[in-house]
Amino acid sequence: MSQILQAIRGMNDILPEEAELWEQFEEAVRDWLRSYGYRPIRMPVVEPTPLFARAIGAVTDIVEKEMYSFTDSLNGELLTLRPEGTAGCVRAALQHNLLYDGPKRLWYQGPMFRHERPQKGRYRQFHQIGVEALGYSGPDIDAEMIQMCQRFWDDLGLKNVHLELNSLGQTEERQAHRAALIEYFSSHAALLDADAQRRLHSNPLRILDSKNPAMQDLIEKAPRLLDHLGPDSLRHFESVQVLLKDSGIPYRINPRLVRGLDYYNLTVFEWVTDSLGAQGTVCAGGRYDGLFAQLGGKSQPACGFAMGIERLLMLWQGAGGKAPPQAVDIYVVHQGEQAQRFAFRVAEGLRDNGYSVQLHCGGGNFKAQMKRADNSGAMLAAIIGEDEAAASEVTLKPLRESIEQRRVAYDQLAEAIGELLYEWDDENGGI
């Protein structure tokens, strides 16, 4: 016998019980984003590789090490499974001229792909909610996005999620900071690891994002970008903070927060927790005013964030979140050729009346079928034997309450079920 094939490491199956929890979470996401005026957009999972090299930055871990890239065998085009969603969303906005009539608030969800070492909360195929406000320039949208996140944590009942905030300023300010970093790290070259040495002149800001414990003291003493911000950048950053304070949202300024993508400027933020071990970031984002121009379009201000679904689900479950049992209303039991044909008609008729119905398939005697009906979680069993089929009747048996079963005509079935459910609710205090 050949070996059973397994899923790719770090790319996980989501089985029915867990998938039901995902559906409940996704429904909460849709309601939350709709309440802030965001509309859905869906982009391809595969994009041209140059899109990410230009948007994310060629000298980043994502582009250098983590992307799933390949050459199209038909036309030789370089393609990549998307490692994040913002670049694709901006590409779509440019390609379809979405901002022709003003700013847009958009959101999307779906799988992203990075070739990383799988661990708890960090997978090679992972799922994100992405939220993008395109065409908005003021600090108000930055603050509102952060406020949105706080509302969602409150909706989910999450307590141990904290906000970290920083500003990356504008290009000329980062250039001055870059020069200061190169000078500083060059004077301590013997303490740099291989990654830091490689990035010293190409992208020294990435050194600040290093997780190497041996370099943390050196990084802590490095020049701070906040000290290089000009009046306009400082004013923007201070305005964001004022709005957060007005909203009662606590935060910590983290001058080492640089994000892992090169397209950010001005406000950047992360929501972090210590409840998930090493994978502490559950949501992150910021402003990326230069990305439209980087991708060949007219310059547009923009701000956005992404949240990891897997990590948030772990937090939500830890806070007591769970999906209510999903069961059909009625399980149709039948035996005999005429009964089976009538059962199909009954099941479809009940669905026409708005009930969810599971029709028994696969044969078996009444005892075995009733066991399936009970295990299904259905409230009622609709039992059809040859006698019922001949008389165009159905026997209704309540499965969750001690209410007498009754035999009703097919044309009175929907009304009888409604009466049974009303009787059941009345006995349970209107539940």
C-alpha positions as CSV (number, residue, x, y, z in Angstrom):
1,M,0.0,0.0,0.0
2,S,1.4,3.4,-0.9
3,Q,2.0,5.9,1.8
4,I,-0.7,8.5,2.6
5,L,0.4,11.9,1.4
6,Q,0.6,14.6,4.0
7,A,0.0,18.4,3.8
8,I,3.1,20.5,3.3
9,R,4.8,21.4,6.5
10,G,3.6,24.7,7.8
11,M,0.4,24.6,5.6
12,N,-2.4,23.4,7.7
13,D,-5.8,21.8,7.1
14,I,-8.7,23.6,8.9
15,L,-11.1,20.9,10.0
16,P,-14.9,21.4,10.4
17,E,-15.1,22.3,14.1
18,E,-12.2,24.8,13.7
19,A,-13.5,26.1,10.4
20,E,-16.8,27.0,12.1
21,L,-14.8,29.1,14.6
22,W,-13.1,30.8,11.6
23,E,-16.5,31.5,10.1
24,Q,-17.8,33.1,13.3
25,F,-14.6,35.2,13.5
26,E,-14.9,36.3,9.8
27,E,-18.5,37.3,10.3
28,A,-17.4,39.5,13.3
29,V,-14.7,41.0,11.0
30,R,-17.2,41.8,8.3
31,D,-19.6,43.5,10.7
32,W,-16.8,45.5,12.4
33,L,-15.3,46.8,9.1
34,R,-18.7,47.6,7.7
35,S,-19.4,49.8,10.7
36,Y,-16.4,51.9,9.8
37,G,-17.3,52.2,6.1
38,Y,-14.8,49.7,4.6
39,R,-15.7,47.8,1.5
40,P,-14.3,44.4,0.4
41,I,-11.7,43.8,-2.3
42,R,-10.3,40.5,-3.5
43,M,-6.9,40.2,-5.2
44,P,-5.1,37.3,-6.8
45,V,-3.0,34.9,-4.7
46,V,-0.2,35.0,-7.4
47,E,1.4,38.3,-8.4
48,P,4.3,39.4,-10.5
49,T,7.5,39.0,-8.5
50,P,8.8,42.5,-9.3
51,L,5.7,43.9,-7.4
52,F,7.1,42.7,-4.1
53,A,10.7,43.5,-4.9
54,R,9.7,47.1,-5.6
55,A,7.1,47.5,-2.8
56,I,8.6,45.6,0.1
57,G,12.3,46.2,-0.7
58,A,14.9,44.0,-2.3
59,V,17.1,43.9,0.8
60,T,14.5,42.5,3.2
61,D,14.1,39.0,4.7
62,I,10.8,38.6,2.9
63,V,12.2,39.2,-0.6
64,E,15.6,37.6,0.0
65,K,14.6,34.5,1.9
66,E,10.9,33.9,2.4
67,M,9.0,34.3,-0.9
68,Y,7.6,31.4,-2.8
69,S,8.7,32.4,-6.3
70,F,8.8,30.5,-9.6
71,T,9.0,31.0,-13.3
72,D,5.8,30.5,-15.4
73,S,6.6,27.6,-17.7
74,L,4.4,29.0,-20.5
75,N,5.8,32.6,-20.8
76,G,8.8,32.8,-18.5
77,E,7.2,35.4,-16.3
78,L,8.5,35.6,-12.7
79,L,5.6,35.0,-10.3
80,T,5.3,34.9,-6.5
81,L,2.7,33.6,-4.0
82,R,1.8,36.8,-2.2
83,P,3.7,37.2,1.1
84,E,1.5,40.2,2.1
85,G,-1.5,42.0,0.8
86,T,-0.8,45.8,0.7
87,A,1.3,45.7,-2.5
88,G,-1.4,43.8,-4.3
89,C,-4.1,46.1,-3.1
90,V,-2.2,49.2,-4.3
91,R,-1.5,47.5,-7.6
92,A,-5.2,46.9,-8.0
93,A,-6.1,50.5,-7.1
94,L,-3.6,51.7,-9.8
95,Q,-4.6,49.2,-12.4
96,H,-8.3,50.0,-12.1
97,N,-8.0,53.7,-11.2
98,L,-10.0,53.2,-8.0
99,L,-9.2,56.6,-6.6
100,Y,-10.5,58.6,-9.6
101,D,-13.5,59.9,-7.6
102,G,-11.8,60.2,-4.2
103,P,-10.3,58.2,-1.3
104,K,-11.3,54.6,-0.7
105,R,-11.5,52.4,2.4
106,L,-10.9,48.8,1.5
107,W,-10.3,45.5,3.2
108,Y,-9.5,41.9,2.2
109,Q,-8.7,38.6,3.8
110,G,-7.1,35.4,2.7
111,P,-3.9,33.3,2.7
112,M,-0.4,34.7,2.5
113,F,2.8,32.6,2.0
114,R,6.3,32.9,3.5
115,H,9.0,30.2,3.6
116,E,9.7,30.3,7.3
117,R,10.5,27.8,10.0
118,P,7.0,26.7,11.2
119,Q,6.2,27.2,14.8
120,K,3.1,28.1,17.0
121,G,1.4,31.0,15.4
122,R,3.9,31.2,12.5
123,Y,3.1,29.2,9.4
124,R,4.2,29.0,5.8
125,Q,0.6,29.5,4.7
126,F,-1.0,31.9,7.1
127,H,-4.1,34.1,6.9
128,Q,-4.5,37.8,7.3
129,I,-7.2,40.5,7.4
130,G,-5.8,43.6,5.6
131,V,-7.3,47.0,6.0
132,E,-6.3,49.9,3.7
133,A,-7.3,53.6,3.6
134,L,-6.2,54.9,0.3
135,G,-6.0,58.7,-0.5
136,Y,-6.1,60.0,3.1
137,S,-3.3,62.2,4.3
138,G,-4.0,63.4,7.8
139,P,-3.1,61.9,11.2
140,D,-6.9,61.4,11.8
141,I,-7.0,58.3,9.7
142,D,-3.9,56.9,11.4
143,A,-5.6,57.4,14.8
144,E,-8.9,56.0,13.6
145,M,-7.3,52.8,12.4
146,I,-5.7,52.3,15.8
147,Q,-9.0,53.0,17.4
148,M,-10.7,50.5,15.1
149,C,-8.3,47.8,16.4
150,Q,-9.0,48.7,20.0
151,R,-12.8,48.3,19.3
152,F,-12.2,44.9,17.7
153,W,-10.2,43.7,20.7
154,D,-13.0,44.9,22.9
155,D,-15.6,43.1,20.8
156,L,-13.6,39.8,21.0
157,G,-13.0,40.3,24.8
158,L,-9.2,40.4,24.4
159,K,-7.5,42.0,27.4
160,N,-3.8,41.4,27.0
161,V,-3.1,43.3,23.8
162,H,-0.9,46.4,23.9
163,L,-0.1,49.2,21.5
164,E,3.4,50.2,20.4
165,L,3.9,53.3,18.4
166,N,6.6,55.0,16.4
167,S,7.2,57.4,13.5
168,L,9.6,56.7,10.6
169,G,9.4,60.3,9.4
170,Q,9.9,61.2,5.7
171,T,12.6,60.1,3.2
172,E,15.1,62.9,3.9
173,E,14.8,62.3,7.6
174,R,15.4,58.6,7.2
175,Q,18.4,59.4,5.0
176,A,19.9,61.5,7.8
177,H,19.2,58.8,10.3
178,R,20.6,56.2,7.8
179,A,23.9,58.1,7.7
180,A,24.0,58.2,11.5
181,L,23.3,54.5,11.7
182,I,26.0,53.6,9.2
183,E,28.6,55.7,11.1
184,Y,27.5,54.2,14.5
185,F,27.4,50.5,13.4
186,S,30.6,50.9,11.4
187,S,32.4,51.9,14.5
188,H,31.2,48.7,16.1
189,A,31.7,46.4,13.1
190,A,33.3,43.6,15.2
191,L,30.0,43.2,17.1
192,L,27.8,42.9,14.0
193,D,26.5,39.5,12.9
194,A,26.6,38.4,9.2
195,D,23.1,39.8,8.4
196,A,23.9,43.1,9.9
197,Q,27.2,43.4,8.1
198,R,25.5,42.6,4.8
199,R,22.9,45.3,5.4
200,L,25.2,47.9,6.9
201,H,25.4,50.0,3.7
202,S,22.3,48.7,1.8
203,N,19.6,48.9,4.5
204,P,21.0,49.7,8.0
205,L,17.4,50.4,9.3
206,R,16.8,46.7,9.1
207,I,19.6,46.1,11.6
208,L,17.3,47.7,14.2
209,D,14.8,44.9,13.6
210,S,17.3,42.2,14.4
211,K,16.2,39.5,16.9
212,N,19.8,38.4,17.6
213,P,20.1,38.6,21.4
214,A,23.9,39.3,21.2
215,M,23.2,42.5,19.3
216,Q,20.4,44.0,21.5
217,D,22.6,46.1,23.7
218,L,24.3,47.6,20.6
219,I,20.9,48.3,18.9
220,E,19.5,49.9,22.1
221,K,22.3,52.5,22.0
222,A,22.0,53.2,18.3
223,P,20.9,56.7,17.0
224,R,17.1,57.1,17.2
225,L,15.1,58.2,14.2
226,L,12.8,60.3,16.4
227,D,15.8,62.6,17.0
228,H,16.0,63.2,13.3
229,L,12.3,64.1,12.7
230,G,11.5,67.5,11.3
231,P,8.7,69.8,12.4
232,D,6.1,68.4,10.0
233,S,6.7,64.8,10.9
234,L,6.8,65.6,14.6
235,R,3.5,67.5,14.3
236,H,1.9,64.6,12.5
237,F,3.1,62.2,15.2
238,E,2.0,64.4,18.1
239,S,-1.5,64.8,16.5
240,V,-1.9,61.0,16.3
241,Q,-1.0,60.8,20.0
242,V,-3.4,63.5,21.0
243,L,-6.3,61.7,19.3
244,L,-5.3,58.4,20.9
245,K,-5.2,60.1,24.3
246,D,-8.6,61.6,23.7
247,S,-9.9,58.1,22.9
248,G,-8.4,56.7,26.1
249,I,-6.1,54.3,24.2
250,P,-2.9,53.6,26.1
251,Y,0.3,53.1,24.1
252,R,4.1,52.9,24.4
253,I,6.5,54.7,22.1
254,N,9.0,52.2,20.8
255,P,11.8,54.0,18.9
256,R,13.1,50.6,17.6
257,L,9.8,49.8,15.9
258,V,10.7,49.9,12.2
259,R,8.4,47.3,10.6
260,G,9.7,44.7,8.2
261,L,8.6,46.4,5.0
262,D,10.4,49.3,3.3
263,Y,7.3,51.2,2.1
264,Y,6.3,52.7,5.5
265,N,6.7,56.3,6.5
266,L,5.5,58.5,9.4
267,T,3.2,56.5,11.7
268,V,3.9,52.9,12.3
269,F,2.3,50.7,15.0
270,E,2.1,47.2,16.4
271,W,-0.4,45.5,18.7
272,V,1.5,42.9,20.8
273,T,0.8,40.4,23.4
274,D,2.9,38.2,25.7
275,S,0.2,35.4,25.6
276,L,1.6,33.7,22.5
277,G,5.2,33.2,23.3
278,A,7.7,34.4,20.8
279,Q,5.0,35.3,18.2
280,G,3.8,38.4,20.1
281,T,2.6,40.6,17.2
282,V,-1.0,40.1,16.3
283,C,-1.6,43.3,14.2
284,A,0.7,45.8,12.6
285,G,0.6,48.6,10.1
286,G,1.2,52.3,9.5
287,R,1.4,54.9,6.8
288,Y,2.9,54.3,3.3
289,D,2.5,57.5,1.4
290,G,5.2,56.6,-1.2
291,L,4.0,53.2,-2.3
292,F,1.8,54.4,-5.2
293,A,4.7,56.2,-6.7
294,Q,7.0,53.3,-6.1
295,L,4.7,51.1,-8.2
296,G,4.6,53.6,-11.1
297,G,1.5,55.6,-10.3
298,K,0.6,59.1,-9.2
299,S,1.7,59.8,-5.6
300,Q,-1.2,59.1,-3.1
301,P,-1.2,59.1,0.7
302,A,-2.3,55.8,2.3
303,C,-2.4,54.0,5.6
304,G,-3.3,50.4,6.6
305,F,-2.8,47.5,8.8
306,A,-2.9,43.7,8.7
307,M,-3.8,41.2,11.5
308,G,-2.9,37.5,11.6
309,I,-6.1,35.4,11.9
310,E,-4.3,32.3,13.4
311,R,-2.8,34.3,16.2
312,L,-6.0,36.2,16.9
313,L,-8.0,33.0,17.0
314,M,-5.6,31.6,19.6
315,L,-6.0,34.7,21.7
316,W,-9.8,34.7,21.3
317,Q,-10.1,31.0,22.3
318,G,-7.9,31.8,25.3
319,A,-10.4,34.5,26.3
320,G,-13.3,32.0,26.0
321,G,-14.3,32.5,22.4
322,K,-15.9,29.6,20.7
323,A,-18.3,28.8,17.9
324,P,-21.8,27.8,18.9
325,P,-22.7,24.2,17.7
326,Q,-23.8,24.3,14.1
327,A,-26.6,21.8,13.5
328,V,-29.4,21.4,11.0
329,D,-33.0,22.0,12.1
330,I,-34.4,18.7,10.7
331,Y,-32.9,15.3,9.9
332,V,-35.0,13.3,7.4
333,V,-35.1,9.5,8.1
334,H,-36.6,7.2,5.5
335,Q,-36.7,3.5,4.5
336,G,-38.1,2.0,1.3
337,E,-38.0,3.0,-2.3
338,Q,-41.1,5.1,-2.3
339,A,-40.1,6.6,1.0
340,Q,-36.8,7.7,-0.3
341,R,-38.3,9.4,-3.4
342,F,-40.8,11.2,-1.1
343,A,-38.0,12.1,1.3
344,F,-36.2,14.0,-1.4
345,R,-39.4,16.0,-2.1
346,V,-39.9,16.6,1.7
347,A,-36.4,17.8,2.2
348,E,-36.5,20.3,-0.6
349,G,-39.9,21.6,0.5
350,L,-38.6,22.3,4.0
351,R,-35.6,24.1,2.6
352,D,-38.1,26.2,0.5
353,N,-39.6,27.2,3.8
354,G,-36.3,28.3,5.3
355,Y,-35.3,25.3,7.3
356,S,-31.9,23.6,7.2
357,V,-32.3,20.0,6.4
358,Q,-30.0,16.9,6.3
359,L,-31.4,14.1,4.2
360,H,-30.1,10.7,5.3
361,C,-28.0,9.0,2.7
362,G,-26.3,5.6,2.6
363,G,-29.1,3.2,3.7
364,G,-29.5,1.6,7.1
365,N,-32.5,0.6,9.2
366,F,-34.6,3.0,11.2
367,K,-32.6,2.4,14.4
368,A,-29.3,3.2,12.8
369,Q,-30.7,6.3,11.0
370,M,-32.3,7.6,14.2
371,K,-28.9,7.3,15.9
372,R,-27.4,9.4,13.1
373,A,-30.3,11.9,13.4
374,D,-29.6,12.3,17.2
375,N,-25.9,12.7,16.6
376,S,-26.5,15.3,14.0
377,G,-27.7,17.8,16.6
378,A,-31.0,18.4,14.7
379,M,-34.0,19.5,16.7
380,L,-36.4,17.3,14.8
381,A,-36.4,14.0,12.9
382,A,-38.8,13.8,10.0
383,I,-39.5,10.1,9.7
384,I,-40.8,8.6,6.4
385,G,-41.7,5.0,5.9
386,E,-43.6,3.4,3.1
387,D,-46.9,4.0,5.0
388,E,-46.1,7.7,5.3
389,A,-45.0,7.9,1.7
390,A,-48.3,6.3,0.5
391,A,-50.3,8.8,2.5
392,S,-48.1,11.8,1.7
393,E,-47.5,12.2,5.4
394,V,-44.5,12.7,7.7
395,T,-43.9,11.7,11.3
396,L,-42.2,14.5,13.3
397,K,-40.2,13.4,16.3
398,P,-38.6,16.0,18.6
399,L,-35.0,14.9,19.4
400,R,-34.1,17.4,22.2
401,E,-37.3,17.6,24.3
402,S,-39.9,15.2,25.6
403,I,-42.7,16.4,23.3
404,E,-44.9,13.8,21.7
405,Q,-44.2,13.0,18.1
406,R,-47.0,13.6,15.6
407,R,-47.9,12.6,12.1
408,V,-48.9,15.4,9.7
409,A,-49.9,15.8,6.1
410,Y,-47.2,17.0,3.7
411,D,-49.1,20.2,2.9
412,Q,-49.3,21.0,6.6
413,L,-45.7,20.1,7.4
414,A,-44.1,23.5,7.6
415,E,-46.9,24.9,9.8
416,A,-46.6,21.8,12.1
417,I,-42.9,22.2,12.5
418,G,-43.4,25.9,13.4
419,E,-45.9,24.9,16.1
420,L,-43.5,22.3,17.5
421,L,-40.6,24.7,17.6
422,Y,-42.9,27.3,19.3
423,E,-44.0,24.8,21.8
424,W,-40.4,23.9,22.5
425,D,-39.4,27.5,22.9
426,D,-42.3,28.1,25.2
427,E,-41.3,25.2,27.5
428,N,-37.8,26.6,27.6
429,G,-38.8,30.2,28.5
430,G,-38.5,31.5,25.0
431,I,-35.0,30.4,24.3
